Amino acid sequence: MKAKINKVTIQITQAEIFALPVAGVVLESDTDLVLSPAVLSRTGLSVQRELVEIGYCEVGSAVITSAGNLPVEKLIHVVGPRWGEGSERGKLANATFECLRLAETNHLKSIAFPPISTGAMGYPLENCATTMLSHIVDFTFEELRHLRGVIICLNDKLPYEVFCREFQTQLDLLKEDGSAKVQQVQV
């Protein structure tokens, strides 16, 4: 599913995040910014060295590094909330915004997101879809000079369907109130 809102094309896709043709990839991280062995094997040690220098990232925030051996320009490392820790929705909203802000300020034309915190962190999928998509849509109203594409990349059919339903709901609301220039695109 794909639509252009204002000047930004937002797409929901079911794919492998590193296979997408984007300038930046958002990766989930812990507060100590330790790469998983699977990601480390793809990036090489240079990215982990950058993260060691940064040292720490609080929940609901994000940092940016080079991409190492990956075929993208930058990696954005986001620390999403654990369900049940308190203020989860606000932390997820802030995490989403920080990723978008880092992409724009670092002149990235496009980024790919995973569904932040829905795996081991236990964040409910529907709530995640609503929170992330509403903040991505809101970001399209900013005076953006660089960011033109946002992809939410999902691994399975159920998360894909949940995000598509929520995206359609938000598109319908935008069309109804006329506050944004909305153009749905056939994929």
C-alpha positions as CSV (number, residue, x, y, z in Angstrom):
1,M,0.0,0.0,0.0
2,K,1.4,3.4,-1.0
3,A,0.2,7.0,-0.9
4,K,1.7,10.4,-1.3
5,I,0.8,12.9,1.5
6,N,1.9,16.4,0.8
7,K,5.5,15.9,-0.6
8,V,6.2,12.5,1.1
9,T,5.4,9.1,-0.3
10,I,4.6,6.6,2.5
11,Q,4.5,2.9,1.7
12,I,3.6,-0.2,3.8
13,T,5.4,-3.2,2.5
14,Q,6.1,-6.8,3.4
15,A,9.8,-7.3,2.7
16,E,13.3,-7.7,4.1
17,I,14.3,-4.2,5.4
18,F,17.9,-4.4,4.0
19,A,16.6,-5.2,0.5
20,L,14.8,-1.9,0.2
21,P,16.1,0.9,-2.0
22,V,16.3,3.6,0.7
23,A,18.9,6.1,1.9
24,G,18.5,5.1,5.6
25,V,17.4,2.2,7.6
26,V,15.9,2.4,11.1
27,L,17.2,-0.4,13.4
28,E,15.8,-1.2,16.9
29,S,18.4,-1.0,19.6
30,D,18.8,-1.1,23.3
31,T,19.9,1.8,25.4
32,D,23.5,0.6,25.3
33,L,23.4,0.6,21.5
34,V,24.7,-2.9,21.0
35,L,24.2,-4.4,17.5
36,S,22.7,-7.9,17.3
37,P,25.1,-10.5,15.9
38,A,23.0,-10.7,12.7
39,V,23.2,-7.0,12.0
40,L,26.9,-6.8,13.1
41,S,27.7,-9.5,10.5
42,R,26.1,-7.2,7.8
43,T,27.5,-3.9,8.9
44,G,31.0,-4.8,10.0
45,L,32.7,-3.5,13.1
46,S,32.9,0.2,12.1
47,V,29.2,0.8,13.0
48,Q,29.6,-0.8,16.4
49,R,32.7,1.4,17.0
50,E,30.6,4.5,16.3
51,L,27.9,3.3,18.7
52,V,30.5,2.7,21.4
53,E,31.7,6.3,21.0
54,I,28.1,7.5,21.3
55,G,27.7,5.3,24.3
56,Y,24.0,5.6,25.3
57,C,20.6,6.4,23.9
58,E,17.5,6.8,26.1
59,V,14.2,5.1,25.5
60,G,12.1,7.1,23.0
61,S,15.1,8.5,21.2
62,A,17.4,7.7,18.3
63,V,21.0,8.2,17.1
64,I,22.5,8.0,13.6
65,T,25.6,6.3,12.3
66,S,27.2,5.4,9.0
67,A,25.9,2.1,7.4
68,G,29.2,0.2,7.4
69,N,29.0,-2.5,4.7
70,L,25.3,-2.0,4.0
71,P,24.2,-0.5,0.7
72,V,22.5,2.5,2.4
73,E,23.8,5.9,3.5
74,K,23.0,5.9,7.2
75,L,21.6,3.7,10.0
76,I,19.2,5.2,12.5
77,H,19.3,3.3,15.8
78,V,16.1,3.8,17.8
79,V,15.3,2.7,21.4
80,G,11.6,1.9,21.6
81,P,9.6,1.4,24.8
82,R,8.9,-1.9,26.5
83,W,5.1,-2.4,26.9
84,G,4.2,-1.9,30.6
85,E,7.1,0.5,31.5
86,G,4.8,3.5,31.5
87,S,4.3,6.3,28.9
88,E,4.8,3.8,26.1
89,R,2.7,5.7,23.5
90,G,4.5,9.0,24.1
91,K,7.9,7.2,24.0
92,L,7.0,5.5,20.7
93,A,5.7,8.8,19.3
94,N,9.0,10.5,20.2
95,A,11.1,7.6,18.9
96,T,9.3,7.8,15.5
97,F,9.7,11.6,15.4
98,E,13.4,11.4,16.3
99,C,14.0,9.0,13.4
100,L,12.2,11.3,10.9
101,R,14.0,14.3,12.3
102,L,17.4,12.6,12.0
103,A,16.6,11.6,8.4
104,E,15.7,15.1,7.5
105,T,18.6,16.8,9.2
106,N,21.0,14.4,7.7
107,H,19.6,15.0,4.2
108,L,18.3,11.5,3.7
109,K,15.7,11.3,0.9
110,S,14.1,8.0,2.1
111,I,14.1,5.8,5.2
112,A,12.7,2.4,6.1
113,F,11.2,1.6,9.5
114,P,10.4,-1.7,11.3
115,P,7.3,-1.8,13.5
116,I,9.1,-0.4,16.6
117,S,8.8,-2.3,19.9
118,T,6.3,-4.9,18.6
119,G,8.6,-7.9,19.0
120,A,10.4,-8.8,22.2
121,M,9.3,-5.4,23.7
122,G,5.7,-6.6,23.7
123,Y,4.1,-3.4,22.2
124,P,0.6,-4.1,20.8
125,L,0.6,-4.1,17.0
126,E,-2.5,-2.1,16.5
127,N,-1.4,0.6,18.9
128,C,2.0,0.7,17.2
129,A,0.5,1.1,13.8
130,T,-1.7,4.0,15.0
131,T,1.1,5.8,16.8
132,M,3.8,5.4,14.2
133,L,1.6,6.2,11.2
134,S,-0.1,9.2,12.8
135,H,3.3,10.7,13.6
136,I,4.7,9.9,10.1
137,V,1.7,11.5,8.5
138,D,2.0,14.6,10.9
139,F,5.7,14.9,9.9
140,T,4.6,15.4,6.2
141,F,3.2,18.8,7.3
142,E,6.7,20.0,8.3
143,E,8.8,22.2,5.9
144,L,10.8,19.3,4.6
145,R,13.7,19.9,2.3
146,H,15.1,16.4,1.9
147,L,12.9,13.5,3.1
148,R,10.5,12.3,0.3
149,G,10.0,8.6,1.1
150,V,9.1,6.6,4.2
151,I,8.6,2.8,4.1
152,I,7.3,0.7,6.9
153,C,8.7,-2.7,6.4
154,L,6.9,-5.7,7.9
155,N,8.0,-9.3,8.0
156,D,4.7,-11.1,8.2
157,K,1.2,-11.0,6.7
158,L,-0.7,-10.0,10.0
159,P,1.4,-7.0,10.8
160,Y,1.2,-5.9,7.2
161,E,-2.6,-6.1,7.2
162,V,-2.8,-4.2,10.5
163,F,-0.6,-1.4,9.2
164,C,-2.5,-1.2,5.9
165,R,-5.8,-1.0,7.6
166,E,-4.6,1.8,9.9
167,F,-3.0,3.6,7.0
168,Q,-6.2,3.5,5.0
169,T,-8.1,4.9,8.0
170,Q,-5.7,7.8,8.3
171,L,-5.8,8.4,4.5
172,D,-9.6,8.5,4.6
173,L,-9.6,11.0,7.5
174,L,-7.1,13.3,5.6
175,K,-9.2,13.1,2.5
176,E,-12.4,13.9,4.5
177,D,-11.0,16.9,6.3
178,G,-9.0,18.2,3.3
179,S,-6.0,19.2,5.4
180,A,-3.5,17.5,3.2
181,K,-2.8,16.8,-0.4
182,V,-3.3,13.0,-0.6
183,Q,-2.7,10.8,-3.7
184,Q,-3.0,7.0,-3.4
185,V,-0.6,5.2,-5.6
186,Q,-1.1,1.7,-7.1
187,V,1.7,-0.7,-6.2
